[in-house]
Amino acid sequence: MVAERPLIAILDYGIGNLHSAQKGFECAGADARLTADAGLIAEAAGVVLPGVGAFEPCMKALRSTGLDEVALERIESDTPFFGICIGMQVLYTGSTEAPDCEGLGVFDATVRLLPPEVKRPQMQWNIVRPRAVAHPMFDGLPDEPWVYFVHSYSADDGPDVIATCDYGTDLVAAAARGPLWAAQFHPEKSGSNGLRILANFIAMASGQNHGRR
């Protein structure tokens, strides 16, 4: 008997190529759906907030669709939640890219421009270095997996950081707090390593299903 594919809601707020995230989660074993329907999002086993481009347009789009409040409700209810790229950055208090635009404030830190001595954006494959305490995001991966980055801004370090990468200096590559995961890199563009990360999220979500299909 084929196991049921868990429902993963990809927040559809009209920013960037959200279909690549949807396809990545489908390939990793989920019933992944692009949606702005709060009812469907509430039923999902896990929620994903992708994002590309710039901080302020993403926050404005989230607020205009009401998905900022939906995202915060899901995070506060301990629904497995995954912020990717700009979707990670908007989880922070704010960004120097848009000083007058508040983020969601889930992580109490600021997102800042990469240092001037490096090429911006970082648009390349790079090694991620998980911190000493193992995290399920990286289950089944090499000790220092290669993943794909496209970004010009990076979050400040802090207690929620679970992995860094070397790009002129140590940059925050991933953060987590319980079932809330965030990655500055693009798992959906990171080959087999990225698919494994998405599968690890799906496995976590399957064990904490907060609603019916």
N, C-alpha and C positions, 0 to 999 in steps of 0.2 A: 504494500500500500504506500503511495506517495505521500510524504508528510506535507501538511498544509504550509503554504508559504506565508510567513507573518506579514501583516500589513504595516508598511512603513510610509508615513506621510511626508512628502517632500513639499515644503511650504512654497506655494506659488504666488510670488509677489511681483512678478513681471520683470525681474532683474536677471540679465545674463542668460547663459545657456543652461537652464535648469534641467534640460533633458539629459545632459551628460551625467548628472548625479542620479537621476532616475534610472538610466540605463546601467550605471555601475551597480546600484543596489539590486536591480533585477538580475544581473549576471551573478551577483553574490548570493542569490537565493531568496530575495524578498518579493512580495507583491507590493511594488513601489508605485505610488500614485502621486502625481502633481496635483495639489489641491489647495484651495483657500477656504474650504468648507470646515467651519469650526467643529461641527458635529462629527465629521469623518476624522478630523485630526484628534478629537477626544477619544475616538474608538481605536486609534492606531496603537500598535505595540511599541512603536518608536517614531520619533519626529526628527526631521533633518532640515537644517537651515543652511542652504548653500549661499554663495554670493561671489560675484566678481565685479571689478570696477572700482568704485570709490565708496568711502564710508558714508558720506552724507546722502547721496542718492539712495543707497540701500536702506538707511534708517528712514528716510522720507517715504520710500515705497512701503516699508513695513508698517509705518504708522498710518499711511493713507488707506491701506487695506484692512487695518485692525489686527494684523497678524503679529504685531509687537505684543499686544496683550495676550493673544492666544499662545504665543511662544512662552511668555513668562508664566502663564497658568500651567502649561505642560511641565516646565522646569520645576516650578514650585510643588507640583504634584508628584515629583520624582518619576515622571515618565522618561524613559531613555531618550536622550536628545543629543544630536550631533551637529555642531556648528562647523562649517567648512570654509576656509579662506576668509573672505569678508564676513561670512556667516560666523566665523570665530571672532573676528575683530569687533563686531557690533555687540558681542556679549560683554565687552568691557565698558568701563565708565565713559570713555570718550577717546578721541583720536586727535593728535595734533594736525591731522589732515583737515579737520573741520572743527576748530575749537569751540564753536558756538552750537554744535550739534551733540546732544547727549546720546550715549549708547544705552543699551539695556541695563547696564550696571550690575550684571550677575557676578562678574569678576571685578574686584576693586583694584584696578590698575589702568594705565593709559597705554594706548597704541601710538608708537612713534615712528618717524621716518628712519629708514635704514641709514647707517653712518655714511658720511660723504666720501669716504675712501673706497667704497665698494660700488659696483655698477648697480644702478637701480632701473628697473626692478631686478630682483633675483629671479631669473627665468631659466631654470635648469633642474636637472636631477642633483640631489644632494643626499648625504648620509644623515639620518636621524639618530641621535644618541639618547635612548631612554635613560632616565635617572635610575639610581641604584635600586629603588623599590620597583619591582616588576608591576606592570599594569596590564590588564586584559586587552587593551587596545593592541598590544604588540604580541599577543599569544601566537606561537607558531611561526614567528618571524626570526630572521637572523638577529644577532645582537645589535648590529648597526645597519638597519635596512636602508636601501635607496628608495627615495620617493621624489615626486615632482612638485616643485615650487614655482609660483608666479606671484610675486608680491613686492611692494616697495615699503611697506610698513610692518612693524612687528610689535607685539605686546611687551610691556615690562615684565621682568621676571617676578616670581611670587610663589606662594605656597601651593598653588594649584598646578604649577608647571610640571609636566611629566616627561618632557623630552625637549631637547634643543638641537640646533644644527650650527655648524661652523660656517659663517659667511663674513669673514673679516673680524668677527667677534661671535660670541655665543648668542644666537637668536632663539627666541621661544618658537618651538615647532609644534607643540601640543600641550594642552592643559586638560584637566579633568577634575570633577568633584562628584563622586558617587556615579550615578547613571548619566551625568552630564559630561559629554566628551566634546573636545574642540581640536581642530587641526588647522594649522596655517597652510600646510601643503594640500594637494588635491589627491585624495585616495583614489578617486574615480579615474584619474589619469596616471596612476602609479603602477600599472601592470599587475603582476601577480601579488606583489607586496600590498598594494592598495586594495585589491579585491579581498585579501585576507583580513585587512583591517575592517572593511565593510562587513565581511562575514562575522567577524568578532562582535561587531556592534549588533548585528542581527541576532546572534546567539544570545547576547545579553538581553536584548529586547524580548526575545521569545520566552525567556525565563521570568519576565516581569510584565506579561501582557496585561494592560490596564483596561481592556475592553474587548468586546466581541468583534469579529470580522464583519 
